[in-house]
Amino acid sequence: MVGVATKTARLHEDGYTALIGTNTESYGWDITRGECHHDSKKTQIWKYAFGNSPDAFHVPEKFYCILDMDEGYMAFATDEEYLGVAFRNLKGKTLYPIVATVWGRCEISMRYLGSL
Protein backbone atom coordinates (compact mmCIF):
# COMPACT_ATOMS: atom_id res chain seq x y z
CA MET A 1 0.00 0.00 0.00
CA VAL A 2 1.24 3.46 -0.85
CA GLY A 3 -0.48 6.77 -0.33
CA VAL A 4 -0.89 9.71 1.99
CA ALA A 5 -2.26 10.23 5.49
CA THR A 6 -3.07 12.96 7.97
CA LYS A 7 -1.10 13.41 11.16
CA THR A 8 -3.82 11.60 13.13
CA ALA A 9 -3.86 8.43 10.98
CA ARG A 10 -3.32 5.22 12.93
CA LEU A 11 0.09 3.69 12.30
CA HIS A 12 -0.09 0.53 14.41
CA GLU A 13 -2.60 -2.22 15.04
CA ASP A 14 -2.39 -5.75 16.39
CA GLY A 15 -2.49 -8.44 13.78
CA TYR A 16 -1.69 -8.65 10.11
CA THR A 17 -3.44 -5.73 8.42
CA ALA A 18 -2.68 -2.71 6.27
CA LEU A 19 -4.10 0.36 7.96
CA ILE A 20 -3.74 2.72 5.03
CA GLY A 21 -7.15 3.69 3.70
CA THR A 22 -9.19 1.89 6.33
CA ASN A 23 -10.53 5.15 7.82
CA THR A 24 -11.00 8.81 6.85
CA GLU A 25 -7.43 9.75 7.81
CA SER A 26 -5.58 8.02 4.95
CA TYR A 27 -5.72 7.27 1.24
CA GLY A 28 -3.97 4.23 -0.17
CA TRP A 29 -3.36 2.31 -3.38
CA ASP A 30 -2.91 -1.43 -2.90
CA ILE A 31 -0.50 -2.08 -5.76
CA THR A 32 -0.76 -5.86 -5.40
CA ARG A 33 -4.54 -6.04 -5.73
CA GLY A 34 -5.02 -2.91 -7.88
CA GLU A 35 -7.42 -1.31 -5.41
CA CYS A 36 -7.89 2.11 -3.86
CA HIS A 37 -8.84 2.45 -0.21
CA HIS A 38 -10.24 5.42 1.70
CA ASP A 39 -12.48 4.83 4.71
CA SER A 40 -12.79 1.25 3.43
CA LYS A 41 -14.33 0.02 6.67
CA LYS A 42 -17.40 2.10 5.74
CA THR A 43 -17.14 2.67 1.98
CA GLN A 44 -16.53 0.47 -1.04
CA ILE A 45 -13.04 -0.21 -2.37
CA TRP A 46 -12.54 0.54 -6.08
CA LYS A 47 -10.28 -0.86 -8.78
CA TYR A 48 -7.49 1.41 -10.00
CA ALA A 49 -4.53 1.57 -12.35
CA PHE A 50 -5.24 -0.64 -15.26
CA GLY A 51 -3.21 1.51 -17.65
CA ASN A 52 -3.82 0.75 -21.30
CA SER A 53 -4.40 -2.99 -20.81
CA PRO A 54 -6.76 -3.87 -17.93
CA ASP A 55 -6.06 -7.61 -18.01
CA ALA A 56 -2.29 -7.40 -18.02
CA PHE A 57 -1.37 -4.31 -15.98
CA HIS A 58 1.59 -4.85 -13.69
CA VAL A 59 2.93 -2.10 -11.42
CA PRO A 60 6.60 -1.58 -12.25
CA GLU A 61 9.31 -1.31 -9.61
CA LYS A 62 9.41 2.46 -10.07
CA PHE A 63 6.31 4.63 -10.25
CA TYR A 64 5.34 8.20 -9.36
CA CYS A 65 2.79 9.53 -6.90
CA ILE A 66 1.48 12.90 -8.07
CA LEU A 67 -0.06 14.99 -5.30
CA ASP A 68 -1.65 18.21 -6.56
CA MET A 69 -2.89 20.10 -3.52
CA ASP A 70 -3.98 23.13 -5.58
CA GLU A 71 -6.49 20.94 -7.40
CA GLY A 72 -6.90 18.52 -4.49
CA TYR A 73 -6.07 15.16 -6.09
CA MET A 74 -3.58 12.31 -5.97
CA ALA A 75 -2.67 10.38 -9.10
CA PHE A 76 -0.01 7.89 -10.15
CA ALA A 77 2.17 7.41 -13.22
CA THR A 78 4.89 5.15 -14.56
CA ASP A 79 7.72 6.10 -16.89
CA GLU A 80 5.48 5.01 -19.78
CA GLU A 81 2.02 6.29 -18.86
CA TYR A 82 -0.16 8.44 -16.65
CA LEU A 83 -2.47 6.14 -14.68
CA GLY A 84 -5.03 8.77 -13.77
CA VAL A 85 -6.49 10.27 -10.62
CA ALA A 86 -6.89 7.86 -7.71
CA PHE A 87 -8.26 10.25 -5.06
CA ARG A 88 -10.01 13.62 -5.10
CA ASN A 89 -11.17 16.14 -2.48
CA LEU A 90 -7.77 16.45 -0.79
CA LYS A 91 -7.62 20.25 -1.02
CA GLY A 92 -6.96 21.96 2.31
CA LYS A 93 -5.66 18.84 4.06
CA THR A 94 -2.15 18.45 5.48
CA LEU A 95 -0.93 15.09 4.19
CA TYR A 96 2.20 12.99 4.61
CA PRO A 97 3.54 10.12 2.48
CA ILE A 98 2.82 6.69 3.91
CA VAL A 99 3.72 3.14 2.89
CA ALA A 100 2.71 -0.23 4.34
CA THR A 101 4.60 -3.44 3.70
CA VAL A 102 2.24 -5.96 5.23
CA TRP A 103 3.27 -8.75 2.86
CA GLY A 104 6.90 -8.72 4.02
CA ARG A 105 10.09 -9.20 2.07
CA CYS A 106 9.62 -5.70 0.69
CA GLU A 107 12.19 -3.03 0.08
CA ILE A 108 10.98 0.51 -0.45
CA SER A 109 12.73 3.74 -1.23
CA MET A 110 11.09 7.10 -1.74
CA ARG A 111 12.50 10.20 -3.35
CA TYR A 112 10.90 13.63 -3.18
CA LEU A 113 11.01 15.29 -6.59
CA GLY A 114 10.04 18.78 -5.47
CA SER A 115 7.20 21.23 -5.54
CA LEU A 116 6.43 24.85 -6.21
Secondary structure, DSSP 8 states (H G I E B T S, - for coil): -EEEE-TT-----SSS---TTSSTTEEEEETTTTEEESSTTTS--EE---TT-TTT----S--EEEEETTTTEEEEE-SS-EEEEEE---TT---EEEE--TTSS-----------
